[in-house]
């Protein structure tokens, strides 16, 4: 995490602690490596099937510096943006270890009331 990402994380942490921001973590999503660019990953409505999220606009955060390079959020759906190579993710330390290559996507609603965390396991 570079310095600008630490600052972003600091301000987000402060926002969550000092406000009424609701933090929700979804179930883990399994994603096979080397799927084509533009592949549908998941809908926020499928993950968080709650009325309180309806009509909310979210932003995909770039906390670790790679999220927006590989994923994009269009309305309420997440798609791949570039080819996802498990070995590359491991070598660049996007995943914590070789056995379970898991990353997290972080989303924040425009009104800052909802902070969503989506764990994704990259499979071979």
N, C-alpha and C positions, 0 to 999 in steps of 0.2 A: 504494500500500500504506500503510495507516494504522499508527500506532504499535503497536497490539495485534497487527496482522498481522506486523510486524517482529519483535516478541517471540516470536510463535509460530514464525516462520521460524528465528530464532536458536536456540530450544530444539530444534526439529526437526533443524537442522544439527548441533548439539552431540550429539544423540542418535545420529544416523547415524554421526558421526565416532568417538564414544567407545564405541559398542556394536558388536554383531555384526549390525546391521540390514542386510538385503539390499535394495539399491535396484534396481528393475527398471523399464525404460521399454518400453511397448508400441508396436506399430505405430500409425501415425496413423489415426484414425477420421475419416471424412468424414460430416458431418451437414448436411442441407439446412435452411436457415432456415425459420421459420414453420411448422414441423411442430406438430401438436397437442400440448397438455399431456398428460403421461403416456405419451408415445411411448417405446418400448423403444429404447435406444441401443446397448448392448452388454452381454454377460455377461463377468464377470471370467474365467470358465473358458474362454471363447472366446479371450480375449486372452492369458491366461497359463495355457496348458494344461500345468500342471505339478502333480505330486502334492503338492509341498510347500505349495501354496496351499489344498489341500482342507481342509475343516473349519476354516478361518480366518475370523474375523469382522473386517471392515474398517470404517473410518470415513472418510467423505468430508471432507477438510479444506477450510477456507474461507480459504486463504492470501491471495487477492486480494480477498476481500470480496463476491464475486458468485456463487461456485460453488454454494453451497447454495440460492441464490435461483432458479437455473435448472436444477439437477440434483439428483437424489436417488438414494441407494443403498438398494435393498431386497434384503436377503440378499446375493446376488452379482450382481445386475443393476442397471444404471444406466438411469434414465429421465429424461425432461425433466420439469421441474416447472412452468415458465412458458414462454411463447412466446419463441423465440430469434430476434431480429432482428439480422441481420448489421450493418446500418448503425448501430444502437444500440450494438452491441459495439465498433465502430470509433470512434464518437464518444465513448464513455465510456472508451476506451483499454483495453478488456478484451483486444483483439487488438493485436499490435504494429504492424501496418500494414494499409492498405486492400487491397492486392493479395492478400495471404495472411492471411486472418483466422484465426489459429490460437490456441487457448487450451490450457491443460493442467489436467487434474483430478489431484489428489494424494490418495492414499489411504494410510492407515497401519493396519496390523493391530493389534488390541487388545493383543497380546503384544509389540508394537513390533519384531518380528523382520523385518517386510516393509514396505517403502515403495514404493508403485506410482505411476508417472507415466503418465498417458494423454493424449497429444496429440490434440486434436480440431480439425479444420479446418471452419469454418462456410462452407458454400457458398451461393451465391445460388440 
